[in-house]
Amino acid sequence: MAQTPVLFELELDAVLAREVPKFQAVAKHQAVERDIAVVVKETVTHAQVMAAVAAGVQGGILRNAVLFDVFRPKKLKAGEEAAPGSLAQDEKSLAVRLTLGRDDAALTDVEIDAAMQGAIAALQSQVAARLRG
């Protein structure tokens, strides 16, 4: 029975010595999420799309960009024709969710619109993307 207090002290020391997770402050201003859906050639990579989005959003307000959907047209059989307005066989549709925000103030509609237009323009110029209709 005399060993129990020593064992307890060793376990307590181990618990007290461990690293305690550090918490980040909660943002004072709510982030804004917007989605962009674009059509690109099949050869365009995820990295190219993300780089274009990052380059297009100015002012350091892009918090995150995540590809959340990829759509490819079904392969056509011999003699089949694609429906008018559908994706070409060498194209894919990508949907990207952008999270925008600032630490010092809430974003205005003008800032959000400018960020989205910048991302779209960069996607168009860097990877020849077009908005999905």
C-alpha positions in Angstrom: 0.0 0.0 0.0 2.9 2.4 0.5 3.7 2.4 -3.2 0.3 3.9 -4.2 1.1 7.5 -3.3 4.4 7.4 -5.2 2.7 5.9 -8.3 0.0 8.6 -8.0 2.6 11.4 -7.8 4.5 10.0 -10.9 1.2 9.9 -12.9 0.3 13.4 -11.7 3.7 14.8 -12.7 3.3 13.2 -16.2 -0.1 14.8 -16.6 1.1 18.2 -15.5 4.2 18.1 -17.7 2.3 17.4 -20.9 1.7 20.1 -23.5 -1.6 21.9 -23.2 -3.2 22.8 -26.5 -3.1 26.4 -27.3 -6.2 28.0 -28.6 -6.4 30.7 -31.3 -8.5 33.8 -30.8 -11.9 33.7 -32.5 -12.1 36.1 -35.4 -14.0 39.3 -34.6 -15.4 39.6 -38.1 -17.2 36.8 -39.8 -15.7 35.3 -42.9 -17.6 35.3 -46.2 -17.8 32.2 -48.5 -18.5 32.4 -52.2 -18.4 29.7 -54.9 -17.1 29.8 -58.4 -17.8 27.2 -61.0 -15.6 27.2 -64.1 -15.0 25.0 -67.1 -11.4 24.2 -68.0 -9.5 21.8 -70.3 -8.9 18.3 -68.8 -5.2 19.0 -68.7 -5.6 21.9 -66.2 -4.4 20.8 -62.7 -5.8 21.5 -59.3 -2.5 23.4 -58.4 -2.9 25.7 -61.5 -6.5 26.5 -60.5 -5.6 27.3 -56.9 -2.6 29.4 -57.9 -4.8 31.4 -60.3 -7.4 32.0 -57.6 -4.7 33.1 -55.1 -3.1 35.4 -57.6 -6.5 37.0 -58.5 -7.7 37.8 -55.0 -5.8 41.0 -53.9 -5.4 42.6 -50.5 -4.7 39.5 -48.4 -8.3 38.7 -47.8 -8.3 35.2 -49.3 -8.4 32.9 -46.2 -8.9 29.6 -48.0 -9.9 28.1 -51.4 -11.1 24.6 -51.7 -12.1 22.5 -54.7 -15.3 20.9 -53.8 -16.7 19.5 -57.0 -15.4 18.1 -60.3 -17.7 17.1 -63.1 -16.6 15.4 -66.3 -18.9 14.6 -69.2 -19.8 11.0 -69.9 -17.7 9.4 -72.6 -19.6 9.3 -75.9 -20.0 6.1 -77.8 -19.3 5.8 -81.5 -21.8 7.8 -83.4 -23.2 9.6 -80.3 -23.2 13.4 -80.3 -23.0 15.6 -77.2 -26.0 17.7 -76.3 -25.8 21.4 -77.4 -24.1 23.5 -74.8 -22.6 20.5 -72.9 -19.0 20.1 -72.0 -16.6 18.9 -74.6 -14.9 15.6 -74.1 -11.6 17.3 -73.3 -13.2 19.6 -70.6 -14.2 19.4 -67.0 -16.2 21.6 -64.7 -14.6 22.6 -61.3 -16.4 24.3 -58.4 -14.2 26.2 -55.9 -15.3 27.7 -52.6 -13.5 30.8 -51.5 -13.4 32.0 -47.9 -12.7 35.7 -47.6 -12.1 37.8 -44.5 -10.1 40.4 -42.7 -9.1 40.7 -39.1 -9.5 44.4 -38.7 -13.0 44.9 -40.2 -15.9 43.2 -41.9 -15.6 43.0 -45.7 -17.8 45.3 -47.8 -19.9 44.1 -50.8 -17.5 46.1 -53.0 -14.5 44.3 -51.6 -16.2 40.9 -51.9 -17.2 41.6 -55.5 -13.7 42.9 -56.4 -12.2 39.7 -54.9 -14.5 37.5 -56.9 -13.9 39.4 -60.2 -10.2 39.2 -59.6 -10.3 35.5 -59.1 -12.5 35.0 -62.2 -10.2 37.2 -64.3 -7.1 35.3 -63.1 -8.8 32.0 -63.9 -9.7 33.2 -67.4 -6.2 34.5 -68.2 -4.0 31.9 -66.5 -5.9 28.6 -67.2 -8.3 29.7 -70.0 -11.3 29.0 -67.7 -14.9 30.1 -68.5 -17.7 30.5 -66.0 -20.0 27.5 -66.0 -23.4 28.6 -67.2 
